[in-house]
């Protein structure tokens, strides 16, 4: 699994993006599903995947074998006959596939079928928005194209315009009318729910192809928290401030990246990446520990302190909103909901991003 670029982007792929793009290829998904119940010989595998050209199938099987998703071996029954089967990484990639499929089914304009052109475009827009840090910038507050150009130095204006257009066409961002600021774009609830496939894909890459995957860094952690924290439904009586942070290692240096969340009577009053200030509760851990907590509801490796009920309720809400029972959407989509959301978020200016 090569690193470096995402579909021509000069910005390197962030953790999880490559796995998502791998699953955007329909034949890869068909191969994974065909091998989900038992090993298959190549002829049978070809039939199960819709009889693609043999050269195409061989190329994809070779790629999946090279990254450890499937393995081949000779059968005892028929010497010389090869069989293909899923490995442990392959089975977890099936889980990522299911998470991605669930997200596509909740697209704003109706369910998207994995493998279709519209679904492929949506996955590509999500992966590129993630890898170019556009998601981090837009997660902090709505931004116009000109403002995005001011905080993301690594992309040209036309490149930003193209990617923003793809995200808008896919229903991941929407224009909102705010006088005097040009045309700001806000993330939609569907893009916020895109944290689920991003997190599942990032965990898969870090577990099984760490040498070919970018480590989870500060911008990644901040983006995931900023996008996901507004999603959970919280008990009306819940109030307090919780510091939720991942421990990021950069060489010998160590720092925390995350958010300080202010909950008032079950509503997110603010969610800011400035971790300074008093907190009633704290939830700290490595990026891997956070991924396990949100995806598998396994909080054993997180360090909780202070008002643990507040911290656990937020953790339960994140897991439930992203990987448990999906919460009902509040009100209509689009501009009205985006404007209502602005009333409860800390809209401090976004810092320049590398």
N, C-alpha and C positions, 0 to 999 in steps of 0.2 A: 504494500500500500504506500505509494509514493507521496511524500509531502512536498510543499512548496507553493503551489497555486491552486486556486479553485476556479476551474473553467476560464482560465486566462487572466484571472485577477493577479495583480502584482503583489497583493497582500497574502501572506501564507495562510493556509487553512487552520482554523482554530479547532480545538479538540471536539470531535463529533461530526464535523462537516463532511469528512471523507466517507464515513460510514453511511450517512444519509444519502450522499450522491451515489454510493454503491447500490443502495436499495432503490434509487430512482430508476435504475435500469431494469425493465420488466423481466428480462430473462433471468437475472440473478434471483429475483423473487420466486420465479417459477421453479428454479433449481432447488432452492431452499425448501419450498413446500413439497416438492416431489420426493425429497429425501427425508422429510420430517418423520415418517413412520417406519421406514426400513431402508437398507442399502439397495441400490439398483444398478444394474448393468447399463452400459452406455446406450444400447439400443432402446431399452425400456425407459431410461431417463429422457431420451429424445422424444419418445411418444408422449410421456407425461408432461413435457414442456411445450407441446404443440408442434412438434416436428420442425424445429428451426433448421437452418442449414448446418450440416455437420461441422464445417469449419468455424461457424459462429459459436456453436455449442462447445466445441473443443476449446476455443479461446477463452470463453467465460469460465469453463470448468478449470482450466489451467490457472486462471487468475485467482479463483476462489481457493484452489489448492495451495497456491503460493503463499496466501495470507493465512492459511491454516483453518479455513472455514469448513472445507471438506477434505477427505483423504481417500486415496484409492488403494486397493489391495487386490491380490489375486484370490479367486475363490478356490475352495478345496474340492468342490463338486466338479468343476470344469477347469482343469489346469490351463492356464494361459488366458482365462477370461477375467477381465477387470470389473470390479464393483466400486461404486462410489458411495460414501456415507458421510453424514454430518459428524463433525467433531464437537467437543464441548463449546468452543467458541462459536461454531455454527449454530448450535442450539440456542445460545444466548442471542445471537444475531436474529434468530427467528422471533425472540421476544421483542427486540428493537423493531422488527418488521411489524409486529402486532400493534405496538405503541404508535408507530407512524401511521398505520392504517386507521387506527381509532381517531387520530387527530384529523386525518383527511376526511373522515366521515362527518366531521363537525364543521366543515367549511361553510362560510356565511351564505353562499348561494346554493347550497345543497351538497350532498355527499360526493366526494371525488373518489374515483376508482384508481387504486394504485396501479401504475403501469400506463395509465392514460396520459395524453399530452398535457392536459390541464394540471393533473396531479404532479407530473414531472416538473412543470414550470413552477408550481407552488413550492416543491421541495428545493429546487434550485434557488428560488428567491429567498427561502429561509436560510439555506446554507451560506449563500453569499452575503446576506445581510448580517449573519452571525460572524463570518470570517473577516468581514471588512470593518467590524465594530459599529456598523450602523445601528444594530439592535441595542448596543450599549448606549449610544447617544440618544436614540429615540425613547429608550426606556426611562430616561431621566425626566424628560418633558417633551411636549410637542415641539418640533423644529421645522422651519421652512428649508427648502433646498439650499438657499443662500447661507442659512445658519449651519446646516450640515457641512457645507463646504468650508466653513470657518473652523469647525472643530475636528474634522477628519482630514489630516494633511496628506495621507497616503494615497488618496484617490483624486483624480481630476474631476472637474465639475461635470463634464459629459458622462463620465463613468458613474458618478453619484446619481445623476439624473436618470440614467438607464436602470440602475438597480432600484431606485425609489419607485420608478414607474412599474417595474416588475412586481414589487411588493404591493403596490396599490392595486394593480390589476388582479393580483391573487387574493385580495381582501385582507392583507396583513397590516396595512396602514390605511388611514383615511384622512382626507382633508377636513379641517374644522375651521369654521369662520370665527376668527378673533381679529377685531379691527386693528389696523395699524401694524400688523406683523407679516404682511405678505400672505402666504398660504401655508400655515403650519400643518404638519402631518403627525397624527397620534397613532400609537399602536392600538390594534383592535384586541378584543378579548381572545379572538382566535389565535392571534400571534402570541399573546401571553400563554395560551395553552400549548403553543409550540415548544415551550420549555420542556414538556414531557419527552418528545422525541429527541430533542437536543441533549437532554440529560442522559437518557438511555443510551444514545449513540456515543456520548462522551465517555460514559462508564465502560462501554464495550471496548472502545479504542484504548483506554488507559489500562484495562485489564489484559487485553490480548495482543495488542500491537503497540506497546508503549514506545518502542524505539522509532516507530514511524508516525507517531502521533504527538501533537503539540501538548505540552503540559497545560493544565488548567491554571490560568493566571488571574491577576487582579481584575482585569476588565471582564473576563468570563464570569467570575463569581459575582461581581457587581451587577452585571446584566441579568443573570439568572434570578438573583434576589429581587431586583427592581421589577422585572416582568412578572414574577410569580406571586409575590406577596399580596398584591391587591385581589387575587382570585378567591381565596377561601371565604366561606361564610362563617362568621364568628358569633359566639353567644353574645346576646345583647348586654349582658352584665360584665363582659370582659373589658378591662382597662389596664393600662400600664405601658411602660416602655421596655422593649426587648432588643438587645444587641445580638444580631445573628451574623456570625462571621466565620470565614474559612481561613485557615492558616496557610499562607502562600510562602513557599520557599523560592528564593531567587539566588542561587549560589549559596553563599554562607549567610546571606541576609534572610530574615524572617519577618513577615508582616501579616496583618489581618486585613481581609477585604470582605466587605459585606454591607449590611444596612443596619441603621438604628430605626426601629419601627415603633411608632407611637399609636397605640390603640385606645380609642375612647368610646366606651359603651358599644363595643362590637364593631366599630367603624375604624378603618385605617385613616388616622388624622394626618400622618406624614410618614414617609419612607425615604430616608436620605442616606447617602453613602458616607457621610461624615460620622465616624464612629465615636467622636468625642461627646462627652456629656453623660449625665447620670442615666442609669438603666436599672429597672426593677428586676429584670431577668436577663440571663446571658445563655446563649447556645453557641459553643465554639467547637471546631473540629477541622480535620483535614478535608480537602475537596472530596476525596473518596468516601469519607465518613458521611459527608452531607449528601452525596449521591445515593448512598445506601439508605439514609434516613428518608429521603424524599421518595425514592423509587420503591424500596422494599419495606418501608416503615420500620427499619432497623436503626434505632437510636443509641445502641449500646456504645458506639465509639464517639458519640458526641459528649462534650462536657457541659452539663446543665447546672446552673447555679442561680441563686436568688429565688424569685417567684417561679418555681418550676411549673406550676399549673399554667401560667401565661405562656412560657416557652413551649410546653408540650401541646397546648391547644393550637398554637401557631404551627407547630410541626405536624400535628394531626391534620390541620386544615390544608397545608400544602400537599401532603400525601393524598388526601381525599380529593382535592380539586384536580390534581394532575394524573393520579394513577388509581384512585378509588372510584367511588360513584361520582360522576360528573355533576357539578352544581348546575342548577337551572340558570339560564341567562336572565339578568335583571333588566326589564324594560326592553325597548327596541335596540337594535344595533346602531351603528353609525354615529353621526355627529352629536345627537342629543346625549347619548350615553357617554361619549368621549368628553363632552363639556362637563357633565355631572362628575365624572371621575376626577377632573382637574380640581374640583373643590376640595378634595381630600388628599391631595398629594403635594409634597414639598417641591415646588417648581424653582429651585435654585438653579442658576445658570450652569449649563453643562461645561465641564472643563475641556480644554483641547485634548484630543485623543491622538495617540501616535499612529 
